[in-house]
Amino acid sequence: MLGNFPSNLFLSKEAERGWPGGHLMAWDPVDNQPLPVIVPSDARALVDSFFDLAHPEFPILHQQLFYNLFERTLESGLQHDTESALVLVILAVGSIVVKPRHNNDDLPEDSHPSF
């Protein structure tokens, strides 16, 4: 499209169209969803597990910067923002790498994940 148009023109036109017939979706904004409660001692153990076990294989975060973010998140509580989402992802990965996978005990040693 050429010319000067509002930045939200496409979005507003698409929003006017509505959903195709027969397709109903419940809209529940993220801001209305309850956030989990983080137990600081458990969360610290999971973050430590992430950096001890997963991070050496996939060094995608700067450790000190993440710990600073993590401590700020613990102090202020979880919010509906990307920083809290990152903290929750690292907690999830930390919980995965810290738990042994019992169903893989009969696999050859070289087929286990490296972390």
Rosetta silent file (secondary structure, phi, psi, omega in degrees, C-alpha in Angstrom):
SEQUENCE: MLGNFPSNLFLSKEAERGWPGGHLMAWDPVDNQPLPVIVPSDARALVDSFFDLAHPEFPILHQQLFYNLFERTLESGLQHDTESALVLVILAVGSIVVKPRHNNDDLPEDSHPSF
SCORE:     score description
SCORE:     0.000 S_00000001
   1 L     0.000  136.894  178.951    0.000    0.000    0.000 S_00000001
   2 L  -107.503  149.499  177.218    1.246    3.402   -0.887 S_00000001
   3 L   112.156 -177.404  179.687    0.483    6.601    0.953 S_00000001
   4 L   -96.327  115.103 -179.969    0.116    7.689    4.548 S_00000001
   5 L  -128.281  151.723  176.007   -1.961    5.253    6.558 S_00000001
   6 L   -59.372  147.527 -177.023   -2.343    4.779   10.326 S_00000001
   7 L   -63.575  -24.144 -178.203    0.106    2.236   11.727 S_00000001
   8 L  -104.173   20.075 -177.030   -2.735    0.044   12.967 S_00000001
   9 H   -58.977  -50.355 -178.496   -4.830    0.132    9.778 S_00000001
  10 H   -60.235  -46.632 -179.744   -4.299   -3.526    8.900 S_00000001
  11 H   -60.980  -44.411 -178.112   -5.025   -4.676   12.448 S_00000001
  12 H   -67.090  -38.178  177.787   -8.191   -2.593   12.737 S_00000001
  13 H   -66.132  -42.468  178.931   -9.517   -3.815    9.357 S_00000001
  14 H   -66.850  -36.619  179.704   -8.813   -7.443   10.241 S_00000001
  15 H   -65.767  -30.897  178.501  -10.437   -7.015   13.664 S_00000001
  16 H   -68.199  -27.261 -176.269  -13.627   -5.769   11.977 S_00000001
  17 H   -68.195  -32.728 -177.123  -13.920   -8.997    9.984 S_00000001
  18 L    75.633 -178.540 -178.551  -14.487  -11.212   13.011 S_00000001
  19 L   -84.710  148.092  175.819  -13.999  -14.965   13.154 S_00000001
  20 L   -59.075  150.535 -177.620  -15.170  -17.245   10.356 S_00000001
  21 L   -51.706  136.956  177.191  -18.580  -18.786   10.995 S_00000001
  22 L    84.103   -6.870 -179.741  -18.643  -21.609   13.522 S_00000001
  23 L  -108.609  103.774  178.719  -15.248  -20.801   15.006 S_00000001
  24 L  -110.613  132.977  176.436  -15.582  -19.320   18.435 S_00000001
  25 L  -125.111  134.016  176.663  -12.590  -18.607   20.582 S_00000001
  26 L   -79.081  128.894  178.650  -12.752  -17.441   24.150 S_00000001
  27 L   -98.438  117.625  177.179  -10.624  -14.350   24.646 S_00000001
  28 L  -131.006   99.987 -177.491   -8.987  -14.212   28.025 S_00000001
  29 L   -54.171  145.222 -179.194   -6.261  -11.579   28.182 S_00000001
  30 H   -56.366  -34.013 -177.334   -3.008  -12.739   29.697 S_00000001
  31 H   -62.365  -16.844  179.191   -3.259  -10.038   32.350 S_00000001
  32 H   -91.181   -7.136 -178.181   -6.180  -11.917   33.912 S_00000001
  33 L   -81.954  135.782  177.042   -4.244  -15.156   34.330 S_00000001
  34 L   -70.229  144.182  178.221   -2.831  -15.903   37.788 S_00000001
  35 L   -96.481  149.173 -179.968    0.936  -16.141   37.979 S_00000001
  36 L   -67.358  157.755  175.602    2.664  -18.964   39.838 S_00000001
  37 L   -94.298  129.665 -179.462    4.150  -18.432   43.266 S_00000001
  38 L  -100.897  126.499  173.058    7.912  -18.887   43.350 S_00000001
  39 L   -87.550  113.206 -172.417    9.543  -20.354   46.436 S_00000001
  40 H   -52.613  -43.919 -177.538   12.920  -18.566   46.460 S_00000001
  41 H   -66.455  -40.233  177.340   14.994  -21.468   47.808 S_00000001
  42 H   -67.212  -41.683 -179.393   13.511  -23.936   45.303 S_00000001
  43 H   -63.747  -41.623  178.552   13.863  -21.434   42.463 S_00000001
  44 H   -62.153  -39.105  178.256   17.516  -20.772   43.299 S_00000001
  45 H   -64.016  -38.905  179.048   18.193  -24.514   43.229 S_00000001
  46 H   -70.057  -39.232  177.024   16.579  -24.796   39.793 S_00000001
  47 H   -64.723  -43.231  176.985   18.523  -21.819   38.430 S_00000001
  48 H   -60.396  -41.006  177.717   21.738  -23.326   39.805 S_00000001
  49 H   -62.344  -41.939  177.319   20.836  -26.641   38.132 S_00000001
  50 H   -57.915  -50.196 -175.877   20.281  -24.844   34.836 S_00000001
  51 H   -72.268  -28.514  178.109   23.685  -23.164   34.989 S_00000001
  52 H   -77.238  -38.295 -169.492   25.465  -26.294   36.263 S_00000001
  53 H  -108.832  -41.143 -176.038   23.915  -28.811   33.871 S_00000001
  54 H   -95.135  -41.944 -174.704   22.321  -27.190   30.821 S_00000001
  55 L   -59.568  -37.861  178.202   24.171  -23.914   30.364 S_00000001
  56 L   -60.137  -31.407  178.990   27.614  -25.491   29.717 S_00000001
  57 L   -80.683  -34.258 -177.170   26.097  -27.318   26.734 S_00000001
  58 L  -133.714   77.015 -175.682   24.040  -24.347   25.501 S_00000001
  59 L   -75.349   77.358 -174.819   25.603  -21.099   26.805 S_00000001
  60 L   -98.049  -10.818 -178.270   22.811  -18.780   25.699 S_00000001
  61 L  -123.794  148.626  170.545   22.676  -16.490   28.731 S_00000001
  62 L   -80.999  117.573 -170.630   25.177  -14.325   30.542 S_00000001
  63 H   -57.757  -49.545 -177.020   25.126  -15.912   33.980 S_00000001
  64 H   -66.098  -40.054  177.593   25.622  -12.800   36.122 S_00000001
  65 H   -62.700  -39.859  178.909   23.116  -10.744   34.142 S_00000001
  66 H   -66.856  -43.492  179.139   20.540  -13.500   34.512 S_00000001
  67 H   -60.288  -36.972  175.986   21.146  -13.818   38.265 S_00000001
  68 H   -62.570  -46.134  177.572   20.632  -10.042   38.583 S_00000001
  69 H   -61.406  -43.035 -179.716   17.363  -10.317   36.662 S_00000001
  70 H   -60.993  -46.111  179.860   16.348  -13.336   38.729 S_00000001
  71 H   -64.399  -40.227  176.152   16.954  -11.544   42.029 S_00000001
  72 H   -62.182  -39.477  179.374   14.969   -8.508   40.834 S_00000001
  73 H   -66.897  -39.501  176.906   12.132  -10.810   39.842 S_00000001
  74 H   -63.223  -39.563 -179.389   12.161  -12.492   43.245 S_00000001
  75 H   -68.608  -43.148 -174.957   12.016   -9.092   44.946 S_00000001
  76 H   -92.088  -16.138 -175.717    9.226   -7.636   42.793 S_00000001
  77 L    87.074  162.679  179.010    7.334  -10.840   42.063 S_00000001
  78 L   -67.447  143.544  177.732    6.359  -12.227   38.694 S_00000001
  79 L  -125.676  172.773  173.777    4.810   -9.828   36.231 S_00000001
  80 L   -89.766   71.071 -178.801    3.219  -10.244   32.818 S_00000001
  81 L  -145.076  172.327 -176.668    6.449   -9.343   31.028 S_00000001
  82 H   -69.604  -30.600  179.177    9.297  -10.912   29.089 S_00000001
  83 H   -64.551  -45.099  177.610   11.702  -10.835   32.038 S_00000001
  84 H   -65.355  -37.094  177.900    9.366  -12.981   34.142 S_00000001
  85 H   -62.441  -41.165  177.918    8.795  -15.259   31.152 S_00000001
  86 H   -63.243  -43.271  178.069   12.556  -15.772   30.836 S_00000001
  87 H   -59.037  -44.820 -179.289   12.824  -16.587   34.541 S_00000001
  88 H   -65.158  -36.601  177.227   10.033  -19.156   34.211 S_00000001
  89 H   -64.074  -44.866 -179.673   11.699  -20.750   31.171 S_00000001
  90 H   -65.588  -38.347  175.448   14.991  -21.120   33.028 S_00000001
  91 H   -62.151  -41.020  179.781   13.166  -22.595   36.037 S_00000001
  92 H   -64.507  -46.227  178.750   11.443  -25.078   33.717 S_00000001
  93 H   -64.610  -41.227  177.085   14.703  -26.121   32.057 S_00000001
  94 H   -59.728  -37.165  179.587   16.370  -26.341   35.468 S_00000001
  95 H   -71.650  -30.190  178.757   13.611  -28.668   36.665 S_00000001
  96 H   -72.176  -44.183 -175.673   14.036  -30.883   33.606 S_00000001
  97 H   -76.224  -21.120 -178.354   17.802  -31.284   33.905 S_00000001
  98 H   -84.435  -21.977 -178.918   17.761  -31.880   37.648 S_00000001
  99 L   -91.491  127.199  176.111   15.237  -34.761   37.495 S_00000001
 100 L   -70.365  147.101  179.091   16.559  -38.136   36.336 S_00000001
 101 L   -96.895  100.105 -175.876   14.555  -39.766   33.561 S_00000001
 102 H   -65.639  -29.213 -177.679   13.721  -43.221   34.915 S_00000001
 103 H   -73.452   -6.698  178.488   12.204  -44.437   31.652 S_00000001
 104 H  -104.246    7.959 -175.659   15.621  -44.165   29.937 S_00000001
 105 L   -62.370  -27.189 -177.634   17.495  -46.342   32.419 S_00000001
 106 L   -91.174    2.291  177.972   17.625  -49.284   30.020 S_00000001
 107 L   -81.397  153.303  175.491   19.083  -47.242   27.135 S_00000001
 108 L   -59.680  150.261 -175.008   22.785  -47.423   26.291 S_00000001
 109 H   -56.933  -37.568 -176.644   24.854  -44.790   28.090 S_00000001
 110 H   -75.084   -5.409  179.129   25.723  -42.915   24.898 S_00000001
 111 H   -96.269   -2.883  176.640   22.035  -42.357   24.050 S_00000001
 112 L   -76.451  150.901  175.093   21.340  -40.269   27.160 S_00000001
 113 L   -57.890  149.198 -176.801   21.230  -36.486   26.814 S_00000001
 114 L   -71.616  -19.087  177.087   24.605  -34.906   27.449 S_00000001
 115 L  -105.193    0.000    0.000   23.276  -32.744   30.249 S_00000001
